[in-house]
Amino acid sequence: MFALVDVNNFYVSCQRVFQPELEGRPVVVLSNNDGCIVSRSNEVKALGLNMAAPWHELQALARQHGIVALSSNYALYADMSARVMRLLGQMAPQQEIYSIDECFLGLQGMAIDSAAFGQQIRQRVRQHTGLPVCVGFAPSKTLAKLCNAWAKRRPELNGVCDWRTLAPAQRQAWLAATPVDEVWGIGRQLSQRLALRHIHTVLDLQQASASQLRAEFGLPVARTVQELNGLSCLPLSAVADKQQILCSRSFGRPVYSQQELAEAISTYLARAAEKLRRQQSAAGSIGLFIRTNPFRAEAPQYRRHLVFPLAQASDDTVQLTRVALWLLARLYQPGYAYAKAGVILSDLCPRQAVQGHLFAASADPLRRAGLNATLDQINQRFGRGRIRLASCGGQQPGWSMRQLRRSPSWTTRWEDLPTAYAR
């Protein structure tokens, strides 16, 4: 038996925890540079606004309905996610963190009343974090995700749906009313291909022949059919280390100089190296890309990337930054308005498995490891970027993302801690 626990409208809900005046109001959270909608409250969904809708095209509608728009606050969301996942991991013998706002729980061996246990999960998460969640129970992960979606949409379920307690007629009616592209793993393109075989709803897919679909669409679709029929084909998996670490951002304004590009690249590399050390890995190669804005057709366009293999895998911020800036010097061309840059750390391996090298870049790797560890500890305690390389530039560079509507980082910065006043 599996449970899928998902935080409702995660980004918006995180904001509402610390801004309760937003409850009941239409709220959206915007993407990098305040560009597009990436999270919507139920009130906004009721207005028919879609995900990824450009915010600049919605100003009149926002004024008409009083829509509140907020910039993404990734530090807040990551911290709130960690709190939720830590709490849920204590409530079941197995856990698979699937995304920032949802996870599977393995309930094998637990004698539970699913309705009561589901409400217990909802109450505990709400009490400890302030976030609303819904829970779906089923004998397969695909059905658990489907039940979770029903728990969100059907008020009569009160946030908890168990596949086993639904009457057969009710199951069939709900499956017939759910489009096939809402099934986990069935995207828009695949649903269009399935429509040619007259498979339009989840019920159609459930009743289809798994062997015939496997011949045409491959094993994943056949497994989905089996999962929809209650046969578990997708076991829980532990959270695996990343095989590649990417850090990139669009700039808040066009960047022309190599100096400002170097500041951005150094900043992104520092963040990527911190993630690398957190999972106890080292990178065997570095990739770097820079590009102009492809949506400005009237402006000169330039896009290039380079990948450089390291003689010895490393997690050292100084060494990796030196290589990244060397790559930038070979990529940069003056006269272009650069809109985005990024670094990619690839060929990752466990730090303990790094092979020694006679001509290692660092003469004293233990001392450099201590420096990086100290750097991470200080930045974790006092805030990201408090201690950084000089090549990263100042605290508030002009090229940084536009986040004109960003809320405080209430849970990760001392100066942003909420203040309570007693009367």
C-alpha positions as CSV (number, residue, x, y, z in Angstrom):
1,M,0.0,0.0,0.0
2,F,1.2,3.5,-0.9
3,A,0.3,7.0,0.1
4,L,1.0,10.0,-2.0
5,V,1.2,13.2,0.1
6,D,1.1,16.5,-1.9
7,V,1.1,20.1,-0.6
8,N,-1.7,22.1,-2.2
9,N,-0.5,25.0,-4.4
10,F,2.9,24.7,-2.7
11,Y,4.5,28.1,-3.4
12,V,1.3,30.0,-2.7
13,S,0.7,28.1,0.5
14,C,4.2,28.8,1.7
15,Q,3.6,32.5,1.3
16,R,0.2,32.3,3.1
17,V,1.8,30.7,6.1
18,F,3.5,34.0,6.9
19,Q,1.0,36.2,5.2
20,P,-2.4,35.0,6.5
21,E,-4.1,38.1,5.0
22,L,-3.7,36.3,1.6
23,E,-6.1,33.5,2.6
24,G,-9.1,33.5,0.4
25,R,-7.6,36.0,-2.0
26,P,-6.4,35.2,-5.6
27,V,-2.6,34.8,-5.4
28,V,0.0,33.8,-8.0
29,V,3.8,33.2,-7.6
30,L,5.9,34.2,-10.6
31,S,9.0,32.6,-12.2
32,N,12.5,34.1,-12.5
33,N,12.5,37.8,-13.4
34,D,8.8,37.9,-12.5
35,G,8.0,36.5,-15.9
36,C,5.3,33.8,-15.8
37,I,2.9,32.2,-13.4
38,V,4.4,29.1,-11.7
39,S,1.9,28.6,-8.8
40,R,-1.8,29.6,-8.5
41,S,-4.2,29.7,-5.6
42,N,-7.6,28.0,-6.1
43,E,-9.1,31.4,-6.5
44,V,-6.9,32.1,-9.5
45,K,-7.6,28.7,-11.0
46,A,-11.3,29.5,-10.8
47,L,-10.6,32.6,-13.0
48,G,-9.3,30.3,-15.7
49,L,-5.6,31.5,-15.6
50,N,-3.2,28.9,-16.8
51,M,0.2,27.9,-15.6
52,A,3.1,29.6,-17.4
53,A,0.8,32.5,-18.5
54,P,3.0,35.7,-19.0
55,W,2.3,38.1,-16.2
56,H,2.8,41.2,-18.2
57,E,-0.3,40.2,-20.3
58,L,-2.5,39.9,-17.3
59,Q,-2.3,43.3,-15.7
60,A,-5.9,44.4,-16.6
61,L,-7.3,41.1,-15.3
62,A,-5.2,41.3,-12.2
63,R,-6.5,44.8,-11.4
64,Q,-10.1,43.7,-12.1
65,H,-9.9,40.7,-9.7
66,G,-7.4,42.0,-7.2
67,I,-4.8,39.3,-8.0
68,V,-1.8,39.4,-5.7
69,A,1.5,38.5,-7.5
70,L,4.6,37.5,-5.6
71,S,8.2,36.8,-6.8
72,S,9.5,33.3,-6.2
73,N,11.3,32.8,-2.9
74,Y,13.3,29.6,-3.4
75,A,15.1,29.8,-0.1
76,L,11.7,29.8,1.7
77,Y,10.3,27.0,-0.4
78,A,13.3,24.7,-0.1
79,D,13.3,25.1,3.7
80,M,9.5,24.5,4.1
81,S,9.8,21.5,1.8
82,A,12.6,20.0,4.0
83,R,10.4,20.5,7.1
84,V,7.5,18.7,5.5
85,M,9.5,15.8,4.2
86,R,11.3,15.3,7.5
87,L,8.0,15.2,9.3
88,L,6.4,12.7,6.8
89,G,9.5,10.5,6.9
90,Q,8.8,10.0,10.6
91,M,5.2,8.7,9.9
92,A,6.0,5.7,7.7
93,P,8.7,3.0,7.4
94,Q,9.5,4.0,3.8
95,Q,9.6,7.3,2.0
96,E,10.4,8.4,-1.6
97,I,10.7,12.2,-2.0
98,Y,9.4,12.7,-5.5
99,S,9.5,16.5,-5.8
100,I,9.7,19.6,-3.7
101,D,6.1,19.4,-2.7
102,E,5.2,15.7,-2.8
103,C,6.4,12.3,-1.6
104,F,5.3,8.7,-1.6
105,L,5.1,6.7,1.7
106,G,5.4,3.0,1.8
107,L,2.9,1.6,4.3
108,Q,3.7,-2.1,4.1
109,G,3.4,-3.8,7.5
110,M,1.3,-0.9,9.0
111,A,-2.2,-1.8,10.2
112,I,-4.0,1.5,9.7
113,D,-7.4,3.0,9.1
114,S,-6.5,5.0,6.0
115,A,-9.2,7.7,6.5
116,A,-8.0,8.3,10.1
117,F,-4.3,8.1,9.1
118,G,-4.8,10.4,6.2
119,Q,-6.4,13.0,8.5
120,Q,-3.6,12.5,11.0
121,I,-1.0,13.3,8.3
122,R,-3.0,16.4,7.2
123,Q,-3.4,17.6,10.8
124,R,0.2,17.1,11.8
125,V,1.7,18.8,8.7
126,R,-0.7,21.7,9.2
127,Q,0.1,22.0,12.9
128,H,3.9,21.9,12.4
129,T,4.3,23.8,9.2
130,G,1.0,25.6,8.5
131,L,0.8,24.0,5.0
132,P,-2.3,22.2,3.6
133,V,-1.8,18.7,2.1
134,C,-4.0,16.0,0.5
135,V,-3.4,12.3,0.7
136,G,-4.1,9.5,-1.8
137,F,-4.0,5.8,-0.8
138,A,-3.8,3.0,-3.3
139,P,-2.0,-0.4,-4.0
140,S,0.1,1.2,-6.8
141,K,2.0,4.6,-7.1
142,T,0.1,5.6,-10.2
143,L,-3.3,5.0,-8.5
144,A,-2.1,6.8,-5.4
145,K,-1.3,9.9,-7.5
146,L,-4.7,9.7,-9.1
147,C,-6.4,9.4,-5.8
148,N,-4.5,12.4,-4.5
149,A,-5.7,14.5,-7.4
150,W,-9.3,13.4,-6.6
151,A,-8.8,14.3,-3.0
152,K,-7.9,17.8,-4.0
153,R,-10.8,18.4,-6.4
154,R,-13.7,16.7,-4.6
155,P,-14.7,18.5,-1.4
156,E,-16.7,15.5,-0.1
157,L,-13.4,13.5,0.3
158,N,-12.1,16.1,2.9
159,G,-8.6,15.9,1.5
160,V,-8.2,12.0,1.7
161,C,-9.0,9.4,-0.9
162,D,-8.4,5.7,-0.6
163,W,-8.8,3.6,-3.8
164,R,-9.9,0.5,-1.8
165,T,-12.8,2.2,-0.1
166,L,-14.4,3.5,-3.3
167,A,-17.3,1.5,-4.6
168,P,-16.7,-0.1,-8.0
169,A,-19.3,2.1,-9.7
170,Q,-17.8,5.2,-8.2
171,R,-14.3,4.2,-9.3
172,Q,-15.6,3.6,-12.9
173,A,-17.4,6.9,-13.0
174,W,-14.5,9.0,-11.7
175,L,-12.1,7.2,-14.1
176,A,-14.4,7.9,-17.0
177,A,-14.5,11.6,-16.0
178,T,-10.7,12.0,-15.8
179,P,-8.8,12.8,-19.1
180,V,-6.0,10.3,-19.8
181,D,-3.4,13.1,-19.8
182,E,-3.8,13.4,-16.1
183,V,-2.3,10.0,-15.5
184,W,1.2,10.0,-14.1
185,G,3.6,9.6,-17.0
186,I,1.1,10.3,-19.8
187,G,1.9,13.7,-21.2
188,R,0.1,15.7,-23.9
189,Q,1.9,14.2,-26.8
190,L,1.4,10.7,-25.7
191,S,-2.2,11.3,-24.9
192,Q,-2.7,12.6,-28.5
193,R,-1.2,9.3,-29.8
194,L,-3.5,7.3,-27.5
195,A,-6.5,9.3,-28.7
196,L,-5.8,7.8,-32.2
197,R,-6.6,4.4,-30.5
198,H,-9.8,5.9,-29.0
199,I,-8.2,6.1,-25.5
200,H,-9.4,9.4,-24.1
201,T,-10.1,8.8,-20.4
202,V,-8.3,7.0,-17.6
203,L,-11.0,4.3,-17.8
204,D,-10.2,3.8,-21.5
205,L,-6.5,3.3,-20.6
206,Q,-7.3,1.0,-17.6
207,Q,-9.4,-1.3,-19.9
208,A,-6.9,-1.3,-22.7
209,S,-4.6,-4.3,-23.4
210,A,-1.2,-3.8,-21.8
211,S,0.5,-6.2,-24.2
212,Q,-0.8,-4.4,-27.3
213,L,0.1,-1.0,-25.9
214,R,3.6,-2.3,-25.1
215,A,4.1,-3.3,-28.7
216,E,3.2,0.2,-29.9
217,F,4.2,2.6,-27.0
218,G,6.8,0.6,-25.1
219,L,7.1,-0.8,-21.6
220,P,6.3,2.4,-19.5
221,V,2.8,2.6,-20.9
222,A,2.2,-1.1,-20.4
223,R,3.3,-0.7,-16.8
224,T,1.0,2.3,-16.4
225,V,-2.0,0.1,-17.5
226,Q,-1.0,-2.6,-14.9
227,E,-0.6,0.1,-12.2
228,L,-4.1,1.4,-13.0
229,N,-5.4,-2.1,-12.5
230,G,-3.9,-2.2,-9.0
231,L,-0.7,-4.2,-9.9
232,S,2.3,-2.4,-8.4
233,C,5.2,-2.2,-10.9
234,L,7.0,0.9,-9.5
235,P,8.6,0.2,-6.1
236,L,9.7,3.0,-3.8
237,S,13.3,4.2,-4.5
238,A,15.7,6.0,-2.3
239,V,16.7,9.5,-3.2
240,A,19.6,9.2,-5.6
241,D,22.5,11.6,-5.8
242,K,22.3,14.0,-8.7
243,Q,24.4,12.9,-11.7
244,Q,24.6,16.5,-13.0
245,I,24.3,19.8,-11.2
246,L,23.1,22.8,-13.2
247,C,23.0,26.4,-11.9
248,S,21.7,29.1,-14.4
249,R,19.6,32.2,-14.2
250,S,18.3,34.8,-16.6
251,F,19.7,38.3,-15.9
252,G,17.5,41.1,-14.6
253,R,18.8,43.3,-17.4
254,P,21.0,42.8,-20.5
255,V,24.7,42.2,-19.6
256,Y,27.4,43.4,-22.0
257,S,30.7,43.3,-20.2
258,Q,32.8,40.2,-19.5
259,Q,33.3,41.4,-15.9
260,E,29.7,41.2,-15.1
261,L,29.4,37.8,-16.8
262,A,32.4,36.7,-14.7
263,E,30.6,37.8,-11.5
264,A,27.5,35.8,-12.5
265,I,29.4,32.7,-13.5
266,S,31.4,32.8,-10.2
267,T,28.2,33.1,-8.2
268,Y,26.5,30.2,-10.0
269,L,29.6,28.1,-9.7
270,A,29.8,28.7,-5.9
271,R,26.2,27.5,-5.5
272,A,26.7,24.5,-7.7
273,A,29.9,23.5,-5.8
274,E,28.0,23.9,-2.5
275,K,25.4,21.4,-3.7
276,L,28.2,19.1,-5.0
277,R,29.8,19.0,-1.5
278,R,26.5,18.5,0.2
279,Q,26.0,15.2,-1.6
280,Q,29.7,14.3,-1.0
281,S,30.5,14.2,-4.7
282,A,33.2,15.6,-7.0
283,A,32.9,16.8,-10.6
284,G,34.9,15.4,-13.5
285,S,34.0,18.1,-16.0
286,I,32.6,21.7,-16.2
287,G,30.2,23.0,-18.8
288,L,29.5,26.7,-19.4
289,F,27.0,28.5,-21.6
290,I,26.1,32.1,-22.3
291,R,23.4,33.3,-24.6
292,T,21.4,36.4,-25.7
293,N,17.6,36.7,-25.6
294,P,16.1,34.6,-28.4
295,F,12.8,36.4,-28.1
296,R,14.4,39.7,-29.2
297,A,14.6,38.9,-32.9
298,E,15.7,42.4,-33.8
299,A,18.9,42.1,-31.7
300,P,22.1,40.3,-32.7
301,Q,22.0,36.8,-31.5
302,Y,24.8,34.7,-29.9
303,R,24.8,31.4,-28.1
304,R,27.7,29.2,-27.3
305,H,28.8,26.6,-24.8
306,L,31.9,24.7,-23.9
307,V,32.7,21.6,-21.8
308,F,36.1,21.0,-20.2
309,P,37.1,17.7,-18.6
310,L,39.2,18.0,-15.4
311,A,42.4,16.0,-15.0
312,Q,41.2,15.2,-11.5
313,A,37.6,15.3,-10.2
314,S,37.1,18.2,-7.7
315,D,34.6,19.8,-5.4
316,D,36.9,22.8,-4.7
317,T,35.1,26.2,-5.3
318,V,38.4,28.0,-6.0
319,Q,39.7,25.5,-8.5
320,L,36.3,25.1,-10.3
321,T,35.8,28.8,-10.5
322,R,39.3,29.3,-12.0
323,V,38.3,26.8,-14.8
324,A,34.9,28.3,-15.4
325,L,36.4,31.8,-15.8
326,W,39.0,30.4,-18.2
327,L,36.1,28.9,-20.3
328,L,34.3,32.3,-20.2
329,A,37.3,34.0,-21.6
330,R,37.0,31.7,-24.6
331,L,33.3,32.0,-25.0
332,Y,32.8,35.8,-24.6
333,Q,32.3,38.0,-27.6
334,P,31.8,41.8,-27.1
335,G,28.9,43.7,-28.6
336,Y,26.1,41.3,-27.5
337,A,23.4,41.8,-25.0
338,Y,23.6,38.6,-22.9
339,A,20.4,37.5,-21.2
340,K,21.4,34.2,-19.5
341,A,24.4,32.2,-18.4
342,G,24.9,28.9,-16.5
343,V,27.4,26.3,-15.3
344,I,27.0,22.5,-15.4
345,L,29.0,20.2,-13.2
346,S,29.0,16.7,-14.8
347,D,30.7,13.3,-14.6
348,L,30.1,13.3,-10.9
349,C,31.6,10.6,-8.6
350,P,31.7,10.0,-4.9
351,R,34.3,12.2,-3.2
352,Q,36.0,9.2,-1.6
353,A,36.5,7.6,-5.1
354,V,38.5,10.5,-6.6
355,Q,41.6,9.1,-8.0
356,G,44.9,10.7,-7.0
357,H,46.9,12.7,-9.6
358,L,50.6,13.4,-9.7
359,F,50.0,16.9,-10.9
360,A,47.0,17.8,-8.8
361,A,45.8,21.4,-9.0
362,S,45.7,21.8,-5.3
363,A,49.1,21.4,-3.5
364,D,47.3,20.8,-0.1
365,P,43.9,19.2,-0.8
366,L,43.2,18.7,3.0
367,R,43.7,22.3,3.7
368,R,41.5,23.3,0.7
369,A,38.8,20.9,1.9
370,G,38.9,22.5,5.3
371,L,38.5,26.0,3.7
372,N,35.5,24.8,1.7
373,A,33.9,23.2,4.7
374,T,34.3,26.4,6.7
375,L,32.9,28.4,3.8
376,D,29.8,26.2,3.7
377,Q,29.3,26.4,7.5
378,I,29.5,30.2,7.6
379,N,27.1,30.6,4.7
380,Q,24.7,28.1,6.1
381,R,24.6,29.9,9.4
382,F,24.6,33.5,8.3
383,G,23.1,33.3,4.8
384,R,24.2,32.4,1.3
385,G,26.9,34.5,-0.1
386,R,28.1,36.1,3.2
387,I,31.6,34.7,2.5
388,R,32.4,34.4,-1.2
389,L,35.2,34.8,-3.8
390,A,36.0,38.3,-4.9
391,S,35.2,37.3,-8.5
392,C,31.5,37.0,-7.4
393,G,31.3,40.8,-7.1
394,G,29.1,42.8,-4.6
395,Q,26.1,41.7,-2.6
396,Q,23.5,43.2,-4.9
397,P,24.8,43.1,-8.5
398,G,23.0,44.9,-11.2
399,W,22.6,41.7,-13.3
400,S,20.7,39.7,-10.6
401,M,17.2,38.6,-11.3
402,R,14.3,41.0,-11.0
403,Q,12.4,40.0,-7.9
404,L,10.4,43.1,-7.2
405,R,7.7,41.3,-5.4
406,R,9.8,38.9,-3.3
407,S,8.8,38.3,0.3
408,P,11.3,38.0,3.2
409,S,13.0,34.7,3.7
410,W,11.3,34.2,7.0
411,T,12.8,30.8,7.9
412,T,16.4,31.1,6.6
413,R,17.6,34.6,7.4
414,W,17.9,36.0,10.9
415,E,17.0,39.6,9.8
416,D,13.8,38.2,8.1
417,L,12.5,36.4,11.2
418,P,8.8,37.3,11.8
419,T,8.2,39.6,14.7
420,A,5.3,39.0,17.1
421,Y,4.0,41.9,19.2
422,A,2.2,41.2,22.5
423,R,-0.5,43.6,23.7
